[in-house]
Amino acid sequence: MISRPARRIGRLPGLLAVVIGLSACGPISAPGASTSPAATVADASIERTQGPAPGPIKPFRGEMQQHIRVVDGYVSMFFELRNIGEEPVTFLNTLYDYEPDQLYTPAVRLEWEEGGNLIYTRAGRFFPSPAILQPGETGAYLMGGQAVQGSGTIGDLVTHMKYCPTRGMDDVPSIPLEVSDLAWSSADGTTTVTGMLTQRSGAGRPGLPAVGVAFFDADDAFLGAVVSTRAADGLDPDQPVAFEISGRGVLANQIVTARAYAWID
């Protein structure tokens, strides 16, 4: 976690990320959310917690805390993922049988009570991906600001995500990256984040690094996120590379701390 007062601050380890779940190998959807006036959508903070489905206690169990922020007509999300069981689980797309090429980019939608969606998107990412958690480990799902479509009263959040003890376990994992010298600024509704990425383990990878940064206030309330899957041109092991990413939908004037996540395929 990084404090706002210092513009350039010490190192953040690449934090493991993973996604969603809460009924083993079954879909998850959250109940209704806060209200907003018709014709526009007011800024809003939505919190949901979900655990394993009722029934016999199984050795593989997951838990998810969902934090959603609406700022200036943009929606961003930060989901805290926990393996609270005794066996490894992977977090992935509920619809893996129908969308085998999108195991780690599940669709998420936030609905209007009157019908239709504020957002329907696959822009969010697990950190890392594939998202595999050992017992007691935690991860995250992050989505940067997505523009609201339409107007009305905010309704249900539907996340096509789940935890599972089998799917994805044999996939080649991404490599977590070290994030350092994190700094941020905001102008005209856009928040820009800069820093350095370093690959401290593993051989070189051909992919591009993905970076997600979630922001929090003095009470650790989620304020929004900035996410990019093309944060730099590439990496060589132990060779720091600068990155710069930006996005909208962050309540920037209240930022006190930030959590950075990064990986490379």
Secondary structure, 3 states (H helix, E strand, C coil): CEECCCCCCCCECCCCCCCCCCECCECEEEEECCCCCCCCCCCEEEEEEECCCCCCCCCCCEEEEEEEEEECCEEEEEEEEEECCCCCEEEEECCCCCCHHHCCCCCEEEEECCCCEEEEECCCEEECCCEEECCCCEEEEEEEEEECCCCCCEEEEEECEEEECCCCCCCCCCEECEEEEEEEEEECCEEEEEEEEECCCCCCCCCCCEEEEEEECCCCCEEEEEEECCCCCCCECCECEEEEEEEECCCHHHCCEEEEEEEEC
